[in-house]
């Protein structure tokens, strides 16, 4: 994404990710579920509560094909997409471009 001229921020924890989101107000957010899905949902709730990020395009990617229906429904209700982890870098870049192409609502 940097090669395409985009600024990219990466975090190793929920706290770090929220601090980056608060500071930079990204145009899109991709959360890689390397933590329990419930933690990703908590992160997404916190992002949605931030001014300017209420409608930012978001996706949660996971390799866990056995999702809890209530968590999946909440992810959708929070306006995020649940995607299965891309196997290749070009798939992740395509997801980022797809999110960035979505209209940002005020």
C-alpha positions as CSV (number, residue, x, y, z in Angstrom):
1,X,0.0,0.0,0.0
2,X,2.9,2.3,0.7
3,X,4.2,1.6,-2.9
4,X,0.7,2.8,-4.1
5,X,1.2,6.1,-2.2
6,X,-0.9,5.4,0.9
7,X,0.1,5.9,4.4
8,X,0.0,2.7,6.4
9,X,0.0,2.2,10.2
10,X,0.3,-1.2,11.9
11,X,-0.3,-2.1,15.5
12,X,0.6,-5.1,17.6
13,X,-2.1,-4.6,20.2
14,X,-5.6,-3.2,20.6
15,X,-4.3,-0.3,22.7
16,X,-1.7,0.6,20.1
17,X,-4.3,0.3,17.3
18,X,-6.7,2.5,19.0
19,X,-4.0,5.1,19.7
20,X,-3.1,5.1,16.0
21,X,-6.7,5.4,14.9
22,X,-7.3,8.3,17.3
23,X,-4.2,10.1,16.0
24,X,-4.4,9.4,12.3
25,X,-8.1,8.9,11.6
26,X,-7.5,6.3,8.8
27,X,-9.7,6.2,5.7
28,X,-10.0,2.4,6.1
29,X,-9.2,-0.2,8.9
30,X,-8.3,-3.8,8.5
31,X,-8.1,-5.9,11.7
32,X,-6.3,-9.2,11.5
33,X,-7.8,-11.6,14.0
34,X,-4.7,-13.0,15.7
35,X,-6.6,-12.5,19.0
36,X,-9.9,-13.8,20.1
37,X,-12.7,-12.5,17.8
38,X,-14.3,-11.0,20.8
39,X,-11.3,-8.7,21.2
40,X,-11.6,-7.6,17.6
41,X,-15.2,-6.8,18.2
42,X,-14.2,-4.7,21.2
43,X,-11.7,-2.9,19.0
44,X,-14.2,-2.2,16.3
45,X,-16.7,-0.9,18.9
46,X,-14.1,1.5,20.2
47,X,-13.2,2.6,16.6
48,X,-16.8,3.3,15.8
49,X,-17.1,5.5,18.9
50,X,-14.3,7.8,17.6
51,X,-15.4,11.0,15.8
52,X,-14.6,10.7,12.2
53,X,-14.4,6.9,12.2
54,X,-18.1,6.1,12.7
55,X,-18.5,5.1,9.1
56,X,-14.9,4.4,8.0
57,X,-14.7,1.3,5.9
58,X,-13.5,-1.6,8.1
59,X,-12.8,-5.3,7.6
60,X,-11.9,-8.0,10.1
61,X,-9.9,-10.8,8.5
62,X,-9.6,-14.2,10.1
63,X,-8.6,-17.8,9.3
64,X,-11.2,-19.2,11.7
65,X,-14.0,-20.6,9.6
66,X,-16.1,-21.5,12.7
67,X,-17.5,-18.1,13.7
68,X,-20.0,-17.4,16.5
69,X,-23.2,-16.1,14.8
70,X,-23.8,-13.4,17.4
71,X,-20.3,-12.0,16.9
72,X,-20.7,-12.1,13.1
73,X,-24.0,-10.3,13.4
74,X,-22.4,-7.6,15.6
75,X,-19.6,-7.1,13.2
76,X,-22.1,-6.6,10.4
77,X,-24.2,-4.3,12.6
78,X,-21.0,-2.2,13.3
79,X,-20.7,-1.8,9.5
80,X,-17.6,-4.0,9.0
81,X,-17.0,-6.9,6.7
82,X,-15.8,-10.3,8.0
83,X,-13.4,-11.7,5.5
84,X,-11.3,-14.8,5.6
85,X,-7.6,-14.2,5.8
86,X,-6.1,-13.7,2.4
87,X,-3.5,-16.3,1.5
88,X,-1.5,-13.9,-0.7
89,X,-0.3,-10.3,-0.3
90,X,-2.0,-9.2,-3.5
91,X,-5.3,-10.3,-2.0
92,X,-4.7,-8.2,1.1
93,X,-3.8,-5.2,-1.1
94,X,-6.9,-5.8,-3.2
95,X,-9.0,-5.7,0.1
96,X,-7.4,-2.5,1.1
97,X,-8.1,-0.9,-2.3
98,X,-11.7,-2.2,-2.1
99,X,-12.2,-0.5,1.3
100,X,-10.6,2.7,0.2
101,X,-12.9,2.9,-2.8
102,X,-16.0,2.8,-0.6
103,X,-17.7,6.2,-0.1
104,X,-17.0,7.7,3.3
105,X,-20.2,8.9,4.9
106,X,-20.4,12.0,7.2
